[in-house]
Amino acid sequence: MTAPFINVHGTAIVLGTTGLLITGPSGSGKSALALSCLSQVRRRGRFAALVADDRVDLTLENGRIVARCPAAIRGLLEIRGSGIAEVGTVSACVLDWAITPVRAPFEPRLPPEEEELQLGIGRNLPLLRLPIEGPLSPLDALAALLPENVGL
C-alpha cells in the first residue's frame, strides 16, 4: 500500500456495491453478523464478499475510505465457538457505512442523529446501529435503514 493506513478491529464486507465496516467490542457479534448478511445476500442472487474479519487495514484514497485485509488472515472468518472458516473474498472495497451490532435492551432506544464512526484518517463513516436479536433479520433491518435499500 502506498497511502498511509490504520489497522482497526472490525469486519469489512461488500453487499452488492455497498462497503460496510462492522465494528464493536470483541464478542459483540461482528463476524456472525457479517456471515449472516453475506449468506442472505448470496441466497438472493446478489454479490456479497468478505474483505477482512477481525482486523481491517484502512486508507484514505481520493477522499474515499478503502478497506483491505492483512495478508495473514485473508479469506478467513471466525465462527465463535466453532473455529475458522474460509470465505469468498475481494481484495479491497470502498467503505460507505459503519455498522455496530446492538442487543436488547436498546439504550438509548434511538441512536443519535447523524452518528459517525471516528477513524482518525481524515474522514469518518456514517454509523448505523443494527439489532442482531429478535424477529427481524439483520439484513432486513439494514435494507430498511440504508438509503434506497442499496440494492439489497
TIRO-2110 file (N, C-alpha, C; in Angstrom, 1 decimal):
// TIRO-2110
0.8, -1.2, 0.0, N, 1, A
0.0, 0.0, 0.0, CA, 1, A
0.9, 1.2, 0.0, C, 1, A
0.6, 2.2, -0.8, N, 2, A
1.3, 3.4, -0.9, CA, 2, A
0.8, 4.5, 0.1, C, 2, A
-0.5, 4.5, 0.3, N, 3, A
-1.1, 5.5, 1.2, CA, 3, A
-0.9, 5.1, 2.6, C, 3, A
-0.7, 6.0, 3.6, N, 4, A
-0.7, 5.6, 5.0, CA, 4, A
-2.0, 4.9, 5.4, C, 4, A
-1.9, 4.0, 6.3, N, 5, A
-3.1, 3.2, 6.7, CA, 5, A
-3.1, 3.1, 8.2, C, 5, A
-4.3, 2.8, 8.6, N, 6, A
-4.5, 2.4, 10.0, CA, 6, A
-5.1, 1.0, 10.0, C, 6, A
-4.9, 0.3, 11.1, N, 7, A
-5.4, -1.1, 11.3, CA, 7, A
-6.5, -1.0, 12.4, C, 7, A
-7.7, -1.4, 12.1, N, 8, A
-8.8, -1.3, 13.1, CA, 8, A
-9.3, -2.7, 13.4, C, 8, A
-9.9, -2.8, 14.6, N, 9, A
-10.6, -4.1, 15.0, CA, 9, A
-12.0, -4.0, 14.4, C, 9, A
-12.3, -4.9, 13.5, N, 10, A
-13.7, -4.9, 12.8, CA, 10, A
-13.7, -5.9, 11.7, C, 10, A
-14.8, -5.9, 11.0, N, 11, A
-15.0, -6.8, 9.9, CA, 11, A
-15.5, -6.0, 8.7, C, 11, A
-14.9, -6.2, 7.5, N, 12, A
-15.4, -5.4, 6.4, CA, 12, A
-16.0, -6.4, 5.3, C, 12, A
-17.1, -6.0, 4.8, N, 13, A
-17.8, -6.8, 3.8, CA, 13, A
-18.4, -5.9, 2.7, C, 13, A
-18.7, -6.5, 1.6, N, 14, A
-19.3, -5.8, 0.5, CA, 14, A
-20.7, -6.5, 0.2, C, 14, A
-21.8, -5.8, 0.2, N, 15, A
-23.1, -6.3, -0.1, CA, 15, A
-23.5, -5.5, -1.4, C, 15, A
-23.6, -6.2, -2.5, N, 16, A
-23.9, -5.5, -3.8, CA, 16, A
-22.7, -4.6, -4.1, C, 16, A
-23.0, -3.3, -4.0, N, 17, A
-21.9, -2.4, -4.3, CA, 17, A
-21.6, -1.5, -3.0, C, 17, A
-22.2, -1.9, -1.9, N, 18, A
-22.0, -1.2, -0.6, CA, 18, A
-21.0, -1.8, 0.3, C, 18, A
-20.0, -1.0, 0.7, N, 19, A
-19.0, -1.5, 1.6, CA, 19, A
-19.4, -1.1, 3.0, C, 19, A
-19.3, -2.1, 3.9, N, 20, A
-19.7, -2.0, 5.3, CA, 20, A
-18.5, -2.4, 6.2, C, 20, A
-18.3, -1.5, 7.2, N, 21, A
-17.3, -1.9, 8.3, CA, 21, A
-18.1, -2.2, 9.5, C, 21, A
-18.1, -3.4, 10.0, N, 22, A
-18.8, -3.8, 11.2, CA, 22, A
-17.8, -3.6, 12.4, C, 22, A
-18.2, -2.8, 13.4, N, 23, A
-17.4, -2.5, 14.5, CA, 23, A
-18.0, -2.9, 15.8, C, 23, A
-17.3, -3.0, 16.8, N, 24, A
-17.8, -3.3, 18.2, CA, 24, A
-16.8, -4.0, 18.9, C, 24, A
-17.0, -4.2, 20.2, N, 25, A
-16.1, -4.9, 21.1, CA, 25, A
-16.0, -6.4, 20.7, C, 25, A
-14.9, -7.0, 21.2, N, 26, A
-14.8, -8.5, 21.0, CA, 26, A
-16.0, -9.2, 21.6, C, 26, A
-16.5, -10.1, 20.8, N, 27, A
-17.7, -10.9, 21.3, CA, 27, A
-19.0, -10.3, 21.0, C, 27, A
-19.0, -9.1, 20.3, N, 28, A
-20.3, -8.4, 20.1, CA, 28, A
-21.1, -9.0, 18.9, C, 28, A
-20.5, -9.9, 18.1, N, 29, A
-21.3, -10.5, 17.0, CA, 29, A
-20.9, -10.0, 15.7, C, 29, A
-19.8, -9.3, 15.5, N, 30, A
-19.4, -8.8, 14.2, CA, 30, A
-19.2, -9.8, 13.2, C, 30, A
-18.5, -10.9, 13.4, N, 31, A
-18.3, -12.0, 12.4, CA, 31, A
-19.6, -12.7, 12.1, C, 31, A
-20.4, -13.0, 13.1, N, 32, A
-21.7, -13.6, 12.9, CA, 32, A
-22.6, -12.8, 12.1, C, 32, A
-22.6, -11.5, 12.3, N, 33, A
-23.5, -10.6, 11.6, CA, 33, A
-23.0, -10.5, 10.1, C, 33, A
-21.7, -10.5, 9.9, N, 34, A
-21.1, -10.4, 8.6, CA, 34, A
-21.5, -11.7, 7.8, C, 34, A
-21.3, -12.9, 8.4, N, 35, A
-21.6, -14.1, 7.8, CA, 35, A
-23.1, -14.2, 7.4, C, 35, A
-24.0, -13.8, 8.4, N, 36, A
-25.4, -13.8, 8.1, CA, 36, A
-25.8, -13.0, 6.9, C, 36, A
-25.2, -11.7, 6.9, N, 37, A
-25.5, -10.8, 5.8, CA, 37, A
-25.0, -11.4, 4.4, C, 37, A
-23.8, -11.9, 4.5, N, 38, A
-23.2, -12.4, 3.2, CA, 38, A
-24.0, -13.6, 2.7, C, 38, A
-24.4, -14.5, 3.6, N, 39, A
-25.3, -15.7, 3.2, CA, 39, A
-26.6, -15.2, 2.6, C, 39, A
-27.3, -14.3, 3.3, N, 40, A
-28.6, -13.9, 2.9, CA, 40, A
-28.6, -13.2, 1.5, C, 40, A
-27.6, -12.3, 1.4, N, 41, A
-27.5, -11.6, 0.1, CA, 41, A
-27.2, -12.6, -1.0, C, 41, A
-26.3, -13.5, -0.8, N, 42, A
-26.0, -14.5, -1.9, CA, 42, A
-27.2, -15.4, -2.2, C, 42, A
-28.0, -15.7, -1.2, N, 43, A
-29.2, -16.5, -1.4, CA, 43, A
-30.2, -15.7, -2.3, C, 43, A
-30.1, -14.4, -2.2, N, 44, A
-31.0, -13.6, -3.1, CA, 44, A
-30.4, -13.4, -4.5, C, 44, A
-29.3, -14.0, -4.7, N, 45, A
-28.7, -14.0, -6.1, CA, 45, A
-27.9, -12.7, -6.3, C, 45, A
-27.5, -12.0, -5.3, N, 46, A
-26.7, -10.8, -5.4, CA, 46, A
-25.3, -11.0, -5.0, C, 46, A
-24.4, -10.1, -5.4, N, 47, A
-23.0, -10.2, -5.0, CA, 47, A
-22.8, -9.9, -3.5, C, 47, A
-22.0, -10.6, -2.8, N, 48, A
-21.6, -10.4, -1.5, CA, 48, A
-20.2, -11.0, -1.2, C, 48, A
-19.3, -10.3, -0.5, N, 49, A
-18.0, -10.9, -0.3, CA, 49, A
-17.4, -10.3, 1.0, C, 49, A
-16.6, -11.1, 1.6, N, 50, A
-15.8, -10.7, 2.8, CA, 50, A
-14.6, -9.9, 2.3, C, 50, A
-14.2, -8.9, 2.9, N, 51, A
-12.9, -8.2, 2.7, CA, 51, A
-11.9, -8.6, 3.8, C, 51, A
-12.3, -8.5, 5.1, N, 52, A
-11.5, -8.8, 6.2, CA, 52, A
-12.3, -9.1, 7.4, C, 52, A
-11.9, -10.0, 8.2, N, 53, A
-12.5, -10.3, 9.5, CA, 53, A
-11.5, -10.1, 10.6, C, 53, A
-11.9, -9.4, 11.7, N, 54, A
-11.2, -9.2, 12.9, CA, 54, A
-10.2, -8.0, 12.8, C, 54, A
-9.4, -7.9, 11.8, N, 55, A
-8.5, -6.8, 11.6, CA, 55, A
-8.7, -6.3, 10.2, C, 55, A
-8.8, -4.9, 10.0, N, 56, A
-9.0, -4.3, 8.7, CA, 56, A
-8.0, -3.2, 8.6, C, 56, A
-7.3, -3.1, 7.4, N, 57, A
-6.5, -2.0, 7.1, CA, 57, A
-7.3, -1.0, 6.3, C, 57, A
-7.2, 0.3, 6.8, N, 58, A
-8.0, 1.4, 6.2, CA, 58, A
-7.0, 2.4, 5.6, C, 58, A
-7.3, 2.9, 4.4, N, 59, A
-6.6, 4.0, 3.9, CA, 59, A
-7.6, 5.0, 3.3, C, 59, A
-7.1, 6.3, 3.2, N, 60, A
-8.0, 7.3, 2.6, CA, 60, A
-7.4, 7.5, 1.2, C, 60, A
-8.1, 7.2, 0.2, N, 61, A
-7.7, 7.3, -1.2, CA, 61, A
-8.7, 8.1, -2.0, C, 61, A
-8.2, 9.2, -2.6, N, 62, A
-9.1, 10.1, -3.4, CA, 62, A
-10.4, 10.5, -2.6, C, 62, A
-10.2, 10.7, -1.3, N, 63, A
-11.3, 11.1, -0.5, CA, 63, A
-12.3, 10.0, 0.0, C, 63, A
-11.9, 8.8, -0.4, N, 64, A
-12.8, 7.6, -0.1, CA, 64, A
-12.0, 6.7, 0.9, C, 64, A
-12.7, 6.1, 1.8, N, 65, A
-12.1, 5.1, 2.8, CA, 65, A
-12.1, 3.8, 2.1, C, 65, A
-10.9, 3.2, 2.0, N, 66, A
-10.7, 1.9, 1.4, CA, 66, A
-10.3, 0.9, 2.4, C, 66, A
-11.0, -0.3, 2.4, N, 67, A
-10.7, -1.4, 3.3, CA, 67, A
-9.9, -2.5, 2.6, C, 67, A
-8.9, -3.0, 3.3, N, 68, A
-8.1, -4.2, 2.8, CA, 68, A
-7.9, -5.1, 3.9, C, 68, A
-7.5, -6.3, 3.6, N, 69, A
-7.3, -7.3, 4.6, CA, 69, A
-5.8, -7.5, 4.8, C, 69, A
-5.3, -7.6, 6.0, N, 70, A
-3.9, -8.0, 6.3, CA, 70, A
-3.7, -9.4, 5.7, C, 70, A
-2.6, -9.6, 5.0, N, 71, A
-2.3, -10.9, 4.3, CA, 71, A
-2.5, -12.1, 5.2, C, 71, A
-2.1, -12.1, 6.4, N, 72, A
-2.1, -13.3, 7.3, CA, 72, A
-3.5, -13.8, 7.5, C, 72, A
-4.5, -13.0, 7.3, N, 73, A
-5.9, -13.5, 7.6, CA, 73, A
-6.8, -13.5, 6.4, C, 73, A
-6.3, -13.2, 5.3, N, 74, A
-7.1, -13.1, 4.0, CA, 74, A
-7.9, -14.4, 3.8, C, 74, A
-9.2, -14.2, 3.6, N, 75, A
-10.1, -15.3, 3.3, CA, 75, A
-10.6, -16.1, 4.5, C, 75, A
-10.3, -15.6, 5.7, N, 76, A
-10.7, -16.3, 6.9, CA, 76, A
-11.7, -15.5, 7.7, C, 76, A
-12.6, -16.3, 8.3, N, 77, A
-13.7, -15.6, 9.2, CA, 77, A
-13.9, -16.5, 10.4, C, 77, A
-13.9, -16.0, 11.5, N, 78, A
-14.1, -16.7, 12.8, CA, 78, A
-15.6, -17.0, 13.0, C, 78, A
-15.9, -18.2, 13.3, N, 79, A
-17.3, -18.6, 13.7, CA, 79, A
-17.1, -19.0, 15.2, C, 79, A
-17.4, -18.0, 16.1, N, 80, A
-17.1, -18.1, 17.5, CA, 80, A
-17.6, -19.5, 18.0, C, 80, A
-16.8, -20.2, 18.7, N, 81, A
-17.1, -21.5, 19.3, CA, 81, A
-17.0, -22.6, 18.3, C, 81, A
-16.8, -22.3, 17.0, N, 82, A
-16.7, -23.4, 16.1, CA, 82, A
-15.4, -23.5, 15.4, C, 82, A
-14.8, -22.3, 15.2, N, 83, A
-13.5, -22.3, 14.5, CA, 83, A
-13.4, -21.3, 13.4, C, 83, A
-12.4, -21.5, 12.5, N, 84, A
-12.1, -20.5, 11.4, CA, 84, A
-12.7, -21.2, 10.1, C, 84, A
-13.4, -20.4, 9.4, N, 85, A
-13.9, -20.8, 8.1, CA, 85, A
-13.3, -20.0, 6.9, C, 85, A
-13.2, -20.7, 5.8, N, 86, A
-12.7, -20.0, 4.6, CA, 86, A
-13.9, -19.4, 3.9, C, 86, A
-13.8, -18.2, 3.5, N, 87, A
-15.0, -17.4, 2.9, CA, 87, A
-14.5, -16.7, 1.6, C, 87, A
-15.4, -16.6, 0.6, N, 88, A
-15.0, -15.9, -0.6, CA, 88, A
-14.7, -14.4, -0.3, C, 88, A
-13.7, -13.9, -0.8, N, 89, A
-13.3, -12.6, -0.5, CA, 89, A
-13.0, -11.7, -1.8, C, 89, A
-12.9, -10.4, -1.6, N, 90, A
-12.4, -9.5, -2.5, CA, 90, A
-11.2, -8.8, -1.8, C, 90, A
-10.3, -8.3, -2.6, N, 91, A
-9.1, -7.8, -2.1, CA, 91, A
-9.3, -6.4, -1.4, C, 91, A
-10.3, -5.6, -1.8, N, 92, A
-10.5, -4.3, -1.2, CA, 92, A
-11.9, -3.9, -1.5, C, 92, A
-12.3, -2.8, -0.8, N, 93, A
-13.6, -2.2, -1.1, CA, 93, A
-13.6, -0.8, -0.6, C, 93, A
-14.4, 0.1, -1.2, N, 94, A
-14.7, 1.4, -0.7, CA, 94, A
-15.8, 1.2, 0.4, C, 94, A
-15.5, 1.8, 1.6, N, 95, A
-16.5, 1.7, 2.7, CA, 95, A
-17.5, 2.9, 2.6, C, 95, A
-18.8, 2.5, 2.7, N, 96, A
-19.8, 3.5, 2.7, CA, 96, A
-20.4, 3.8, 4.1, C, 96, A
-20.5, 2.7, 4.9, N, 97, A
-21.1, 2.8, 6.2, CA, 97, A
-20.4, 2.0, 7.2, C, 97, A
-20.5, 2.4, 8.5, N, 98, A
-20.1, 1.6, 9.6, CA, 98, A
-21.3, 1.1, 10.3, C, 98, A
-21.2, -0.2, 10.8, N, 99, A
-22.4, -0.8, 11.4, CA, 99, A
-21.9, -1.3, 12.8, C, 99, A
-22.7, -1.1, 13.8, N, 100, A
-22.3, -1.7, 15.1, CA, 100, A
-23.5, -2.6, 15.5, C, 100, A
-23.3, -3.9, 15.8, N, 101, A
-24.4, -4.7, 16.3, CA, 101, A
-24.8, -4.3, 17.7, C, 101, A
-26.1, -4.3, 17.9, N, 102, A
-26.7, -4.0, 19.2, CA, 102, A
-27.7, -5.0, 19.6, C, 102, A
-27.8, -5.2, 21.0, N, 103, A
-28.7, -6.2, 21.6, CA, 103, A
-29.7, -5.5, 22.5, C, 103, A
-30.8, -6.1, 22.6, N, 104, A
-31.8, -5.5, 23.6, CA, 104, A
-31.3, -5.7, 25.0, C, 104, A
-31.7, -4.8, 26.0, N, 105, A
-32.5, -3.6, 25.8, CA, 105, A
-31.6, -2.5, 25.1, C, 105, A
-32.3, -1.8, 24.2, N, 106, A
-31.6, -0.8, 23.4, CA, 106, A
-31.5, 0.5, 24.2, C, 106, A
-30.3, 0.9, 24.6, N, 107, A
-30.1, 2.1, 25.4, CA, 107, A
-29.0, 2.9, 24.7, C, 107, A
-29.3, 4.0, 24.2, N, 108, A
-30.6, 4.7, 24.1, CA, 108, A
-31.5, 3.9, 23.1, C, 108, A
-32.8, 4.1, 23.2, N, 109, A
-33.8, 3.5, 22.4, CA, 109, A
-33.6, 3.9, 20.9, C, 109, A
-33.3, 5.2, 20.7, N, 110, A
-33.0, 5.8, 19.4, CA, 110, A
-31.6, 6.3, 19.4, C, 110, A
-30.8, 6.0, 18.4, N, 111, A
-29.4, 6.5, 18.3, CA, 111, A
-29.3, 8.0, 18.1, C, 111, A
-28.2, 8.6, 18.3, N, 112, A
-28.0, 10.0, 18.0, CA, 112, A
-28.2, 10.2, 16.5, C, 112, A
-28.7, 11.4, 16.1, N, 113, A
-28.8, 11.7, 14.7, CA, 113, A
-27.4, 11.9, 14.1, C, 113, A
-27.3, 11.4, 12.8, N, 114, A
-26.1, 11.6, 12.1, CA, 114, A
-24.9, 11.1, 12.8, C, 114, A
-25.0, 10.0, 13.5, N, 115, A
-23.9, 9.4, 14.2, CA, 115, A
-22.8, 8.9, 13.3, C, 115, A
-21.5, 9.1, 13.7, N, 116, A
-20.4, 8.8, 12.8, CA, 116, A
-19.4, 8.0, 13.6, C, 116, A
-18.7, 7.1, 12.9, N, 117, A
-17.5, 6.4, 13.5, CA, 117, A
-16.3, 7.2, 13.2, C, 117, A
-15.6, 7.6, 14.2, N, 118, A
-14.4, 8.4, 14.1, CA, 118, A
-13.2, 7.4, 13.8, C, 118, A
-12.5, 7.7, 12.7, N, 119, A
-11.5, 6.8, 12.2, CA, 119, A
-10.1, 7.3, 12.4, C, 119, A
-9.9, 8.6, 12.4, N, 120, A
-8.6, 9.2, 12.5, CA, 120, A
-7.7, 9.1, 11.3, C, 120, A
-8.4, 9.1, 10.1, N, 121, A
-7.6, 9.1, 8.8, CA, 121, A
-8.1, 10.2, 7.9, C, 121, A
-8.7, 11.2, 8.5, N, 122, A
-9.1, 12.3, 7.7, CA, 122, A
-10.6, 12.3, 7.2, C, 122, A
-11.3, 11.2, 7.5, N, 123, A
-12.7, 11.1, 7.2, CA, 123, A
-13.3, 10.1, 8.1, C, 123, A
-14.6, 10.3, 8.4, N, 124, A
-15.4, 9.4, 9.2, CA, 124, A
-16.4, 8.7, 8.4, C, 124, A
-17.0, 7.6, 9.0, N, 125, A
-18.1, 6.9, 8.3, CA, 125, A
-19.4, 7.1, 9.0, C, 125, A
-20.5, 7.3, 8.3, N, 126, A
-21.8, 7.3, 9.0, CA, 126, A
-22.0, 6.0, 9.7, C, 126, A
-22.6, 6.0, 10.9, N, 127, A
-22.7, 4.8, 11.7, CA, 127, A
-24.2, 4.4, 11.9, C, 127, A
-24.5, 3.2, 11.7, N, 128, A
-25.8, 2.6, 11.9, CA, 128, A
-25.7, 1.6, 13.0, C, 128, A
-26.6, 1.6, 14.0, N, 129, A
-26.7, 0.5, 15.0, CA, 129, A
-27.7, -0.5, 14.5, C, 129, A
-27.3, -1.7, 14.4, N, 130, A
-28.1, -2.8, 13.8, CA, 130, A
-28.5, -3.8, 14.8, C, 130, A
-29.8, -4.0, 15.1, N, 131, A
-30.2, -5.1, 16.1, CA, 131, A
-29.9, -6.4, 15.5, C, 131, A
-29.3, -7.3, 16.4, N, 132, A
-28.9, -8.6, 15.9, CA, 132, A
-29.7, -9.7, 16.6, C, 132, A
-30.7, -9.4, 17.4, N, 133, A
-31.6, -10.4, 18.0, CA, 133, A
-33.0, -10.0, 17.8, C, 133, A
-33.9, -11.0, 17.8, N, 134, A
-35.3, -10.7, 17.7, CA, 134, A
-35.9, -11.2, 16.4, C, 134, A
-37.1, -10.8, 16.1, N, 135, A
-37.8, -11.4, 14.9, CA, 135, A
-37.3, -10.8, 13.6, C, 135, A
-36.7, -9.7, 13.6, N, 136, A
-36.2, -9.0, 12.3, CA, 136, A
-34.8, -9.5, 12.0, C, 136, A
-34.7, -10.0, 10.7, N, 137, A
-33.3, -10.4, 10.3, CA, 137, A
-32.4, -9.1, 10.2, C, 137, A
-31.2, -9.3, 10.5, N, 138, A
-30.3, -8.1, 10.4, CA, 138, A
-30.2, -7.5, 9.0, C, 138, A
-30.3, -8.4, 8.0, N, 139, A
-30.3, -7.9, 6.6, CA, 139, A
-31.6, -7.1, 6.3, C, 139, A
-32.7, -7.5, 6.8, N, 140, A
-33.9, -6.8, 6.5, CA, 140, A
-33.9, -5.4, 7.2, C, 140, A
-33.3, -5.4, 8.5, N, 141, A
-33.2, -4.1, 9.2, CA, 141, A
-32.2, -3.2, 8.4, C, 141, A
-31.1, -3.8, 7.9, N, 142, A
-30.1, -3.0, 7.2, CA, 142, A
-30.8, -2.4, 5.9, C, 142, A
-31.5, -3.2, 5.2, N, 143, A
-32.2, -2.8, 4.0, CA, 143, A
-33.2, -1.6, 4.3, C, 143, A
-33.8, -1.7, 5.4, N, 144, A
-34.8, -0.6, 5.7, CA, 144, A
-34.1, 0.6, 6.2, C, 144, A
-32.9, 0.5, 6.8, N, 145, A
-32.2, 1.7, 7.3, CA, 145, A
-31.4, 2.4, 6.3, C, 145, A
-30.8, 1.7, 5.3, N, 146, A
-29.9, 2.3, 4.3, CA, 146, A
-30.7, 3.0, 3.2, C, 146, A
-30.2, 4.2, 2.8, N, 147, A
-30.9, 4.9, 1.7, CA, 147, A
-31.1, 4.1, 0.5, C, 147, A
-32.4, 4.1, 0.0, N, 148, A
-32.8, 3.4, -1.2, CA, 148, A
-32.4, 1.9, -1.2, C, 148, A
-32.3, 1.4, 0.0, N, 149, A
-32.0, -0.1, 0.2, CA, 149, A
-30.8, -0.6, -0.4, C, 149, A
-30.0, 0.3, -1.0, N, 150, A
-28.7, 0.0, -1.7, CA, 150, A
-28.7, -1.4, -2.5, C, 150, A
-29.8, -1.7, -3.0, N, 151, A
-29.9, -2.9, -3.8, CA, 151, A
-29.9, -4.2, -3.1, C, 151, A
-30.2, -4.2, -1.8, N, 152, A
-30.2, -5.5, -1.0, CA, 152, A
-31.5, -6.2, -1.3, C, 152, A
END
